[in-house]
Amino acid sequence: MAKPKQADEPKSDEAAGEGSFLAMPGHLLRRCHQIGVAVFLDECRAFDLTPLQFSVLSALDGFGPMDQARLGGVTALDRTTVIVVLTKLEERGLVTRVPSKKDKRAKIVAITEAGRRTLADVLPSAREAQKRMLGPLNGREQAQLLTLLRKMAEGNNSLSRAPHKLP
């Protein structure tokens, strides 16, 4: 007697075939993003940081203080998302925002010492999350996937609502 299919298994090989949405790159990328966020939140739960908050802290630590618009470019986040993320980080004392001396409409964002300590503390867990995400792949496949993802992101950067820009 045939074993019944589990809820997470496709009903047939055809369901996940070439023309199915299940085989489309956009769908697979969205699923991998969901998995990546879930794994990051699981590994980093003790620090109460989201992947976006981690990215913002990492950018500020690596590139130094910058205005919110530039921070959005570095992290490839739209203006609204940057403001939401910064508000949460500022409430926790992990970043500061002060008016720019050059342009009073702009705010300069900097990581605080508490932000640096948090980033240093969370880094091993964030690295473990990356390892878990890539776990189903062998070393060669991991390197190949990262190369292809970078190529895709760079090749399509201009199509993004929030294109990546280095400072």
N, C-alpha and C positions, 0 to 999 in steps of 0.2 A: 504494500500500500504506500502511495506517495506521501511524503511528509508535507504538511500544510506550510505554505509560505508565511514567513514572518511579516509583520506590518511594515517593516522598513525595507523589504525586498521588492524590486519591481515585479509586477504581475507576470511579465513575460520578457523575453529578450527583445521583442519588438518594441515594448513600451519605452525602453531606453535606447532605441535605435537612432541612427544618424539624423532622421528628421524630427525626432522628439525633442521637446523642450528640455528633457532630462539630459540630453547629450550636448546641449548648446553651451558654448563657453561662458556666456553671461550667467546662466543658471549655476554652472559649476563654480564659477568665481564667487557668486553670492553665497553658495553653500560653504565654500572654504572660508570666506570672510566670517560667516556665522560661527563656524567651528573655531576659527582663530580667536575671535572675541571671547567665546566661551572658555577656551583653554587659558587665555591670558587672565580673565577674571578669576578663574579657578586657582591658578598658580599664584596670583598676586592679591588674593582676597584679603590677606592680613594687612595690606597697605591701603586698601580702599581707593585704588587708582584705576581709571579706565585706560584702555590703549591710547586714546587721544590725549589724555592728561599726561601719560608717560611720554608720548611723542613731543608734546609742548615743553615739558621739563627737559627732555634730552636735547631739544633744539636750542633752548636758552642756555643750557650748560655748555653745549658744544660751540655755539656761535656767539654767545654773549648777548647783552641787552639789545633789543631792537623794537621798532614800532610794531603795533598790532598787525598792520597790513603786510609788512615784511615777514612777520611770524607766520601769517596765513600762507604766504608763498612758500616758505621753507617747509612747512608741515603739510602743504597741499590741502588746507582747510579753508572753507569759505568764511567770510567776515562774521556772519551770525554764529557759526560754530565756534570760531576762535573766541568770541566774546563770552559765550556760555562756558566754555572750558576754562577761560581765564578767571571768570567770576568764581567758579568753584575752587580753583587753585588759590586765588587771592583770599577767599574766606578761610582757608586752612593755613594761611600764612606761608605758602610755598612760592608765591611770586608777588612782586609789587608792580603797580602801574602808576606812572607819574606823567604829567603833561610834558611834551617835548619842548625844549628851549627854542628849537628852530620853527616848529609849527604847533601852535597851541591847540589845534584840533586833534593832533595825533597824541597817542599815549605810548610811552616807552615802557616796555615790559622787561623785568629782570627776575632771575631766579634768586631766591633768598638762601641763606645758609640752611634753614630748615628744609627748603626744596632740594638743595644739594644732598643733604643727609638722607632724605626720603628716596631720592633717585639712587644713591649708592646702596641703600638698604634693599630696594626693590629689584635692582639690576640682576642679581642671581636668579630670582624668580622669573623675571621677564625672559632671561636667556633660556631657562628651563621650559617656559611656555613655547618658545620658538622651536626647541628640540622636540617637544611633544607634537607640535603641529606637523613637523616634517618626519615624524617617526615612521610612518608607513613606507617611506622611501629609503633606499640605500644611499650611501654617500655620493655616488656619481649622479644619481637621480636628483638628490637634493641640490647639488651644484647646478645641474642642468635646469631644474625648475626655477631657481633664483635668477639664473642668467636670462631665461625666457621671460620671467615676470618683469625684470628690469627693462628688457627690450620692449615689451608690450607697453609698460608704463611710460617709458621715454618716447616711444614712437607715437603714442596717442595722447601725450601730455596736453597738446593744444586743444583737444576735444573736451577736456575736463572743465567743470564749473569752477574749479579751484586748482589751476595748474601749479605744478611744483616749480619753484624758483629758488635757487641758492642765493644767499645774501651777497 
